[in-house]
Amino acid sequence: MRLAWLVVLVACSKSPPEDTSPPAVLSPDELKRADDACKTYVDKICACAATVPDKKQDCELAKAMPEGIEVAKRLALNPKAEPEDSLQAASSVRKTVKQCIEKTARLPAEGCP
């Protein structure tokens, strides 16, 4: 009898593994943050490029980031897209936003206000 209780106790004590994968759907708040984060980066790096000549190329490259996010958002939210394609597009949006945030944070150390 004790063995049965021990088996039940052990079985119940194990919690299911935590899902660490990112959510598949891009929420309206996440989409807004994505737009804001990359617009902020583009504005700041291009303003910096006006005074720091080495940042001109960074400014030109940054201008493509919001467009890339827009294309990926459309695919991620397209109900006719394959689920795998939607997941990859959502992941692409999140990776690009991460880059925008990280690059914005590094600007002061690179001589940009």
C-alpha positions in Angstrom: 0.0 0.0 0.0 2.8 2.4 0.9 4.5 1.6 -2.4 1.3 2.6 -4.3 1.1 5.9 -2.4 4.8 6.5 -3.1 4.3 5.9 -6.8 1.3 8.3 -6.9 3.2 10.9 -4.9 6.2 10.8 -7.3 4.0 10.9 -10.4 2.0 13.9 -9.1 5.1 15.8 -7.9 6.7 16.0 -11.4 5.6 19.2 -13.1 5.4 19.2 -16.9 8.4 20.7 -18.7 8.0 24.4 -19.2 7.4 25.6 -22.7 10.2 28.1 -23.5 9.3 28.6 -27.2 8.1 32.1 -28.1 4.4 32.6 -28.7 3.4 32.0 -32.3 1.0 34.9 -32.7 2.1 38.5 -32.7 -0.1 40.5 -30.5 -1.2 44.1 -31.4 1.0 45.4 -28.5 4.0 43.4 -29.8 3.5 44.8 -33.3 3.3 48.3 -32.0 6.5 47.8 -29.9 8.2 46.4 -33.0 7.4 49.4 -35.1 8.3 51.8 -32.3 11.6 50.1 -31.4 12.9 50.1 -35.0 11.6 53.6 -35.8 13.5 54.9 -32.8 16.7 53.2 -33.9 16.4 54.5 -37.4 15.7 58.1 -36.1 18.6 58.0 -33.7 21.3 56.4 -35.9 20.4 58.7 -38.8 20.5 61.8 -36.5 23.9 60.6 -35.3 25.1 60.1 -38.9 24.6 63.8 -39.4 27.4 64.5 -37.0 29.4 61.2 -37.0 30.4 60.4 -40.6 31.2 56.8 -39.7 27.5 56.2 -39.0 26.2 57.0 -42.4 26.3 53.4 -43.6 24.6 52.3 -40.4 21.9 54.8 -41.1 21.3 53.5 -44.6 21.3 49.9 -43.4 18.9 50.7 -40.6 16.3 52.1 -43.0 15.6 48.6 -44.3 14.8 47.2 -40.8 11.2 48.6 -40.5 10.5 47.4 -44.1 11.8 43.9 -43.2 9.5 43.9 -40.1 6.5 44.9 -42.2 7.1 42.1 -44.7 7.5 39.5 -41.9 4.4 40.8 -40.1 2.3 40.4 -43.2 3.4 36.8 -43.6 3.1 36.0 -39.9 -0.5 37.3 -39.8 -1.6 35.9 -43.1 -4.3 33.3 -42.4 -3.4 31.5 -45.7 0.3 31.1 -44.8 1.6 27.7 -43.8 1.9 27.5 -40.0 5.7 26.9 -40.2 6.1 30.0 -42.4 4.0 32.1 -39.9 6.2 30.9 -37.0 9.4 31.7 -38.9 8.1 35.1 -39.9 7.0 35.9 -36.3 10.5 34.8 -35.1 12.1 37.1 -37.7 10.1 40.1 -36.4 11.2 39.3 -32.9 14.9 39.0 -33.9 14.8 42.2 -35.8 13.2 44.1 -32.9 15.8 42.6 -30.6 18.5 44.0 -32.9 16.9 47.4 -33.0 16.7 47.6 -29.2 20.3 46.4 -28.7 21.7 48.7 -31.3 19.8 51.7 -29.8 21.2 50.9 -26.4 24.8 50.8 -27.8 24.5 54.2 -29.5 25.8 56.3 -26.6 28.9 54.2 -26.3 29.5 54.7 -30.0 29.5 58.5 -29.7 25.8 59.1 -30.5 23.5 61.0 -28.2 
